[in-house]
Amino acid sequence: MADHPPPDTKRGPGKKRGGKSGKVADFRYKRPSRPDGKRGDRRNPPRRDAGLAARAPAVSATHSPQPHRQAYAALDLGTNNCRLLIARPSGENFTVIDAFSRVVRLGEGLAASGRLSDESMERTLAALHVCAEKLRRRNVRLARSVATEACRRACNGPAFIERVRRETGIMLDIISAQEEARLAVLGCHILLEEGDGPAIIFDIGGGSTELVLVQPGDKVPRIVDWLSVPWGVVSLTDTVQGSDASEARRLERYAGMRQTVSASFAEFAERIRKHTQSREPIRLLGTSGTVTTLASLHLELPQYDRRAVDGLIVPSQAMRDISTRLSRMSAGDRKCLPCIGDDRANLVIAGCAILESILDIWPAEQLGVADRGIREGILRSLIAADAEGERSRAALQRMREQDV
């Protein structure tokens, strides 16, 4: 399914972004336990069994330690953020031992110019140098680094990838929209509510949004259909122009965003319409800064707390109500809200418009929230592939010993 680029006729306003990374968190990735009763109620948020894990010392790959002590890494360079996770396997899950996230806005101005700007590339390279140092310090055994929509669309994307390799040693792979969707599903599907009916897993990124229709499978949901549209929080903000001068003008711009996204979803909405008529409750799971931010506002958190948000179930109407409230507020007022601040004050409105358009075509009563996605999907793939390789090598060694 091909991506269709948005009209590159206007350039949206935007300040330079890119600040310090957030705190490094050590945590275990498991399915959060959910108590019976009112799930998603901010007064009774689901308990988390994913407590903080103690740091373990780095192990050098040259000493050939056991596979379960090896470190693996996943780097996701998106249109808005640069994110890194370094983890070790922990049973069927894994424990993060190092992490990094920075807003770089690599795709700033891309909708107008078709190119990555010099300023955005410099911000991104600064973040990638930090990632490269972490990878070296942690003696990572296997790593995969991917770039998504901004590098897919930019005419100088491949040249930037080569520059990153020369200057940092990081070899970025520009993945397709289909691979991006697959990795997102692999990384967060464990948080889907249990059920036999169809589900939509979606990822609202900086430069694109992926929607994946899935059905229950043995271990991983079976992908039935999918869509990628080139509307993320950065590309939609830069393309749909408007004024912040009055509530009426703000609502006019928001309506324009909703209309733009809904038009891109129209064909997919028609294809999946029969699945919304299932007798089983339809399920919805979102992984993105938009849904985690809105979930934080729903919980009235004074500051972002991943353990309170990841795995939360929120009434869809509550998310719509928050979206409506934000669309009426000025950018200055949004900046004052906890968990939004300067970085998201301008972009969150586009995210709200995309989310509401998703709820229009997939009217689930509840929305699952995931603070995990592509990086976690990469890590699971690397760990599983390495474990399978170890099993194959061990089996081959046993065969050789029997032949002697």
C-alpha positions as CSV (number, residue, x, y, z in Angstrom):
1,M,0.0,0.0,0.0
2,A,1.7,3.1,-1.1
3,D,2.1,6.3,0.8
4,H,0.6,9.4,-0.8
5,P,2.6,12.6,0.1
6,P,0.7,15.6,1.3
7,P,0.7,18.8,-0.7
8,D,4.1,20.4,-0.4
9,T,2.8,24.0,-1.0
10,K,3.1,25.6,2.4
11,R,5.6,25.7,5.2
12,G,4.3,25.8,8.7
13,P,5.9,27.9,11.4
14,G,8.1,26.2,13.9
15,K,10.8,27.0,16.4
16,K,13.9,25.0,16.6
17,R,13.5,22.0,18.9
18,G,15.9,19.6,20.6
19,G,16.6,19.7,24.3
20,K,18.1,17.4,26.8
21,S,17.0,13.9,27.0
22,G,14.6,12.7,29.7
23,K,15.6,10.5,32.6
24,V,16.9,7.1,31.9
25,A,14.4,4.5,33.2
26,D,15.1,0.9,34.1
27,F,12.0,-1.2,33.8
28,R,10.7,-4.6,32.9
29,Y,8.4,-5.1,29.9
30,K,5.5,-7.3,31.0
31,R,1.7,-7.2,30.5
32,P,0.5,-4.9,33.2
33,S,-1.9,-6.6,35.7
34,R,-5.3,-5.0,35.6
35,P,-7.6,-5.1,38.6
36,D,-11.3,-5.8,38.2
37,G,-13.6,-2.9,38.3
38,K,-13.3,0.5,36.6
39,R,-10.4,0.3,34.3
40,G,-9.1,3.6,33.1
41,D,-10.6,5.6,36.0
42,R,-7.9,8.1,37.0
43,R,-8.8,7.5,40.7
44,N,-8.2,3.8,40.3
45,P,-5.5,3.4,37.6
46,P,-4.4,-0.1,36.8
47,R,-1.6,-1.4,39.0
48,R,1.8,-2.1,37.4
49,D,3.8,-5.2,38.0
50,A,6.5,-3.6,35.9
51,G,8.6,-2.2,38.8
52,L,12.0,-0.7,38.6
53,A,14.7,-3.2,38.0
54,A,18.2,-2.9,39.4
55,R,20.9,-2.1,37.0
56,A,23.2,-5.0,36.0
57,P,26.8,-4.4,35.0
58,A,27.6,-4.4,31.3
59,V,29.0,-7.6,29.9
60,S,31.6,-7.6,27.1
61,A,30.5,-9.6,24.1
62,T,34.2,-10.7,23.5
63,H,34.0,-12.9,26.6
64,S,31.2,-15.0,25.0
65,P,28.8,-14.8,28.0
66,Q,25.5,-16.7,28.1
67,P,22.9,-15.2,25.7
68,H,20.6,-14.1,28.5
69,R,23.3,-11.7,29.7
70,Q,23.8,-10.1,26.4
71,A,22.7,-6.5,25.6
72,Y,20.6,-5.7,22.6
73,A,19.7,-2.3,21.3
74,A,17.0,-0.6,19.2
75,L,17.2,2.9,17.8
76,D,14.1,4.6,16.2
77,L,14.8,7.8,14.4
78,G,11.4,9.4,13.6
79,T,10.2,12.6,12.2
80,N,10.0,14.3,15.7
81,N,12.0,12.1,18.1
82,C,15.2,10.1,18.4
83,R,14.8,7.2,20.8
84,L,17.1,4.4,21.9
85,L,16.5,1.4,24.2
86,I,19.2,-1.0,25.3
87,A,18.0,-4.1,27.1
88,R,18.8,-7.6,28.3
89,P,16.4,-10.6,28.1
90,S,14.5,-11.4,31.3
91,G,12.6,-14.6,30.9
92,E,9.9,-14.1,28.2
93,N,10.4,-10.3,28.5
94,F,13.4,-8.0,28.7
95,T,14.8,-5.4,31.1
96,V,15.9,-2.0,29.9
97,I,19.3,-1.1,31.1
98,D,19.8,2.2,29.3
99,A,17.5,4.5,27.3
100,F,17.6,7.9,25.5
101,S,14.9,10.1,24.0
102,R,15.3,13.6,22.5
103,V,12.9,15.8,20.4
104,V,14.9,16.5,17.3
105,R,12.2,17.5,14.8
106,L,14.1,16.0,11.9
107,G,11.1,16.6,9.6
108,E,10.6,20.2,10.4
109,G,9.9,22.1,7.2
110,L,9.9,18.9,5.1
111,A,6.4,19.3,3.9
112,A,7.3,22.6,2.2
113,S,10.8,21.9,0.9
114,G,11.0,18.1,0.4
115,R,14.4,18.2,2.1
116,L,15.8,17.7,5.6
117,S,17.0,21.1,6.7
118,D,20.6,21.8,7.9
119,E,19.4,22.8,11.3
120,S,17.3,19.6,11.8
121,M,20.1,17.4,10.7
122,E,22.5,19.0,13.1
123,R,20.1,18.6,16.0
124,T,19.6,14.9,15.0
125,L,23.3,14.2,14.7
126,A,23.9,15.7,18.2
127,A,21.3,13.2,19.5
128,L,22.8,10.3,17.5
129,H,26.3,11.0,18.9
130,V,24.8,10.5,22.4
131,C,23.2,7.2,21.2
132,A,26.5,6.0,19.7
133,E,28.3,6.6,23.0
134,K,25.7,4.6,24.9
135,L,26.0,1.8,22.4
136,R,29.7,1.7,22.8
137,R,29.6,1.9,26.6
138,R,27.1,-0.9,26.9
139,N,29.0,-3.4,24.7
140,V,25.8,-4.2,22.7
141,R,25.8,-7.6,21.0
142,L,23.1,-6.9,18.4
143,A,21.5,-3.7,17.4
144,R,19.1,-2.4,14.8
145,S,18.7,1.2,14.0
146,V,15.8,2.4,11.8
147,A,14.6,5.7,10.3
148,T,11.1,6.3,9.3
149,E,8.9,8.8,7.4
150,A,11.1,11.9,7.4
151,C,14.0,10.0,5.8
152,R,11.6,8.1,3.5
153,R,10.2,11.3,2.0
154,A,13.2,13.6,2.0
155,C,15.2,13.7,-1.2
156,N,18.4,14.0,0.8
157,G,17.4,11.3,3.2
158,P,19.8,8.7,1.9
159,A,22.7,11.2,2.0
160,F,21.9,12.0,5.6
161,I,21.9,8.3,6.4
162,E,25.4,8.0,4.9
163,R,26.5,11.1,6.9
164,V,25.3,9.5,10.1
165,R,27.3,6.3,9.3
166,R,30.5,8.3,8.7
167,E,30.2,10.6,11.8
168,T,28.7,8.2,14.4
169,G,29.1,4.7,13.1
170,I,25.4,4.1,13.4
171,M,24.0,2.3,10.3
172,L,20.4,3.5,9.9
173,D,18.0,1.4,7.8
174,I,15.2,3.4,6.2
175,I,12.3,1.0,6.7
176,S,9.0,0.9,4.7
177,A,5.7,2.0,6.2
178,Q,4.7,-1.6,6.2
179,E,7.7,-2.7,8.3
180,E,7.1,0.3,10.6
181,A,3.5,-0.9,11.2
182,R,4.7,-4.5,11.8
183,L,7.2,-3.5,14.3
184,A,4.7,-1.3,16.2
185,V,2.3,-4.3,16.4
186,L,5.1,-6.6,17.6
187,G,6.2,-4.1,20.2
188,C,2.8,-3.3,21.9
189,H,0.3,-6.0,21.0
190,I,0.7,-7.6,24.5
191,L,-1.3,-4.6,25.9
192,L,-4.4,-5.4,23.7
193,E,-7.4,-6.2,25.8
194,E,-8.3,-9.8,25.7
195,G,-11.0,-10.8,23.3
196,D,-11.8,-12.8,20.1
197,G,-12.9,-9.9,18.0
198,P,-11.0,-7.6,15.6
199,A,-8.7,-4.8,16.9
200,I,-7.0,-1.8,15.5
201,I,-3.4,-1.0,16.6
202,F,-2.3,2.5,15.6
203,D,0.8,4.6,15.8
204,I,0.6,8.4,15.4
205,G,4.1,9.5,14.6
206,G,5.7,12.7,13.6
207,G,5.5,12.3,9.9
208,S,3.0,9.4,9.4
209,T,0.3,7.4,11.1
210,E,0.0,3.6,10.7
211,L,-3.3,1.7,11.4
212,V,-3.2,-2.0,11.5
213,L,-6.3,-4.2,11.6
214,V,-5.5,-7.5,13.5
215,Q,-7.3,-10.6,14.6
216,P,-6.2,-12.8,17.5
217,G,-3.3,-15.2,16.7
218,D,-1.3,-17.8,18.6
219,K,1.4,-15.5,20.0
220,V,1.2,-12.4,17.8
221,P,-2.0,-11.0,16.3
222,R,-2.6,-11.8,12.7
223,I,-2.5,-8.7,10.5
224,V,-5.6,-8.6,8.3
225,D,-5.2,-5.1,6.7
226,W,-3.2,-2.0,7.3
227,L,-2.8,1.6,6.2
228,S,-0.1,4.3,6.4
229,V,-0.9,7.9,5.7
230,P,1.7,10.7,5.6
231,W,0.0,12.6,8.4
232,G,1.8,12.8,11.7
233,V,1.9,15.5,14.3
234,V,4.7,17.4,12.5
235,S,3.6,17.0,8.9
236,L,-0.1,17.8,9.7
237,T,0.9,20.8,11.8
238,D,3.2,22.1,9.0
239,T,0.7,21.6,6.2
240,V,-2.7,22.8,7.6
241,Q,-2.2,26.4,8.3
242,G,-4.2,28.6,10.7
243,S,-4.3,31.3,13.3
244,D,-4.1,31.1,17.1
245,A,-5.6,34.5,17.5
246,S,-9.1,33.4,18.6
247,E,-11.0,30.3,19.6
248,A,-13.0,30.5,16.4
249,R,-9.8,30.5,14.3
250,R,-8.3,27.7,16.3
251,L,-11.5,25.6,15.8
252,E,-11.4,26.3,12.1
253,R,-7.9,25.0,11.8
254,Y,-8.7,21.9,13.9
255,A,-11.7,21.2,11.6
256,G,-9.3,21.5,8.6
257,M,-7.0,19.0,10.2
258,R,-9.8,16.6,10.9
259,Q,-11.1,16.9,7.3
260,T,-7.6,16.3,5.8
261,V,-7.0,13.2,7.9
262,S,-10.5,11.7,7.4
263,A,-10.1,12.0,3.7
264,S,-6.9,9.9,3.9
265,F,-8.7,7.3,6.0
266,A,-11.8,7.1,3.8
267,E,-10.8,4.1,1.6
268,F,-9.4,2.1,4.6
269,A,-12.6,2.9,6.6
270,E,-14.7,1.4,3.9
271,R,-12.6,-1.7,3.7
272,I,-12.8,-2.4,7.4
273,R,-16.4,-1.4,7.8
274,K,-17.6,-5.0,8.0
275,H,-15.3,-5.7,10.9
276,T,-17.0,-3.0,13.0
277,Q,-20.2,-5.1,12.9
278,S,-18.6,-8.0,14.7
279,R,-20.6,-9.4,17.6
280,E,-17.4,-9.2,19.7
281,P,-16.5,-5.9,21.3
282,I,-14.0,-4.1,19.0
283,R,-10.7,-3.2,20.6
284,L,-8.4,-0.3,20.1
285,L,-4.8,0.2,21.1
286,G,-2.7,3.3,20.5
287,T,1.1,3.8,20.7
288,S,2.3,7.4,20.4
289,G,3.1,10.5,22.3
290,T,-0.4,11.8,21.5
291,V,-2.2,9.0,23.3
292,T,0.2,8.9,26.2
293,T,0.0,12.7,26.7
294,L,-3.8,12.6,26.6
295,A,-3.9,9.7,29.0
296,S,-1.7,11.7,31.4
297,L,-4.2,14.6,31.2
298,H,-7.0,12.1,31.8
299,L,-5.2,10.9,35.0
300,E,-4.4,14.5,36.0
301,L,-0.8,13.6,36.5
302,P,1.5,16.4,37.7
303,Q,4.2,15.0,35.5
304,Y,4.5,12.2,33.1
305,D,4.7,8.7,34.7
306,R,5.2,5.8,32.3
307,R,4.2,3.2,34.9
308,A,0.8,4.9,35.3
309,V,0.1,5.3,31.6
310,D,1.5,2.2,29.8
311,G,-1.3,-0.4,29.7
312,L,-4.0,2.0,30.8
313,I,-7.6,1.6,29.4
314,V,-9.4,4.9,28.9
315,P,-13.0,5.6,27.8
316,S,-12.8,6.8,24.2
317,Q,-15.2,9.6,24.9
318,A,-12.9,10.9,27.6
319,M,-10.1,11.2,25.0
320,R,-12.5,13.0,22.7
321,D,-13.5,15.4,25.4
322,I,-9.8,16.2,26.1
323,S,-9.1,16.7,22.4
324,T,-12.0,19.1,22.1
325,R,-10.8,21.1,25.2
326,L,-7.3,21.3,23.8
327,S,-8.5,22.4,20.4
328,R,-10.2,25.4,21.9
329,M,-7.2,26.5,24.0
330,S,-4.4,28.9,22.9
331,A,-0.9,27.5,22.5
332,G,0.2,29.6,25.5
333,D,-2.5,28.0,27.7
334,R,-1.6,24.5,26.4
335,K,2.1,25.0,27.4
336,C,1.0,25.5,31.0
337,L,-0.6,22.1,31.2
338,P,1.3,19.3,32.9
339,C,2.8,16.7,30.5
340,I,2.5,19.0,27.5
341,G,5.0,21.9,27.9
342,D,6.7,23.7,25.0
343,D,7.6,20.7,22.9
344,R,4.1,19.4,22.5
345,A,2.0,22.5,22.9
346,N,1.8,23.1,19.1
347,L,2.0,19.5,17.9
348,V,-0.6,17.9,20.2
349,I,-3.5,19.5,18.3
350,A,-2.6,17.6,15.2
351,G,-2.4,14.4,17.2
352,C,-5.9,15.1,18.6
353,A,-7.2,15.5,15.1
354,I,-5.7,12.2,14.0
355,L,-6.9,10.4,17.1
356,E,-10.5,11.6,16.7
357,S,-10.5,10.6,13.0
358,I,-9.4,7.1,14.1
359,L,-12.2,6.9,16.6
360,D,-14.6,8.0,13.8
361,I,-13.8,4.9,11.7
362,W,-13.2,2.5,14.6
363,P,-15.8,3.4,17.3
364,A,-14.4,1.4,20.2
365,E,-15.8,2.3,23.6
366,Q,-12.4,2.1,25.2
367,L,-8.9,2.9,24.1
368,G,-5.8,1.1,25.3
369,V,-2.6,3.2,25.8
370,A,0.9,1.9,25.1
371,D,4.1,3.6,25.9
372,R,6.0,1.1,23.7
373,G,6.2,0.4,20.0
374,I,8.8,0.2,17.3
375,R,11.8,-0.1,19.6
376,E,10.3,-2.8,21.6
377,G,9.3,-4.6,18.4
378,I,12.9,-4.5,17.3
379,L,14.2,-5.7,20.6
380,R,11.8,-8.7,20.6
381,S,12.8,-9.5,17.0
382,L,16.6,-9.4,17.8
383,I,16.3,-11.4,21.0
384,A,14.1,-14.1,19.4
385,A,16.4,-14.3,16.3
386,D,19.5,-14.6,18.4
387,A,17.9,-17.2,20.7
388,E,16.9,-19.3,17.6
389,G,20.4,-19.0,16.3
390,E,21.8,-20.2,19.6
391,R,19.5,-23.2,19.5
392,S,20.5,-24.0,15.9
393,R,24.2,-23.8,16.7
394,A,23.7,-26.0,19.8
395,A,21.8,-28.6,17.8
396,L,24.5,-28.6,15.1
397,Q,27.2,-29.0,17.7
398,R,25.4,-32.0,19.2
399,M,25.1,-33.6,15.7
400,R,28.8,-33.1,15.2
401,E,29.6,-34.7,18.6
402,Q,27.4,-37.7,17.8
403,D,29.2,-38.2,14.4
404,V,32.7,-38.4,16.1
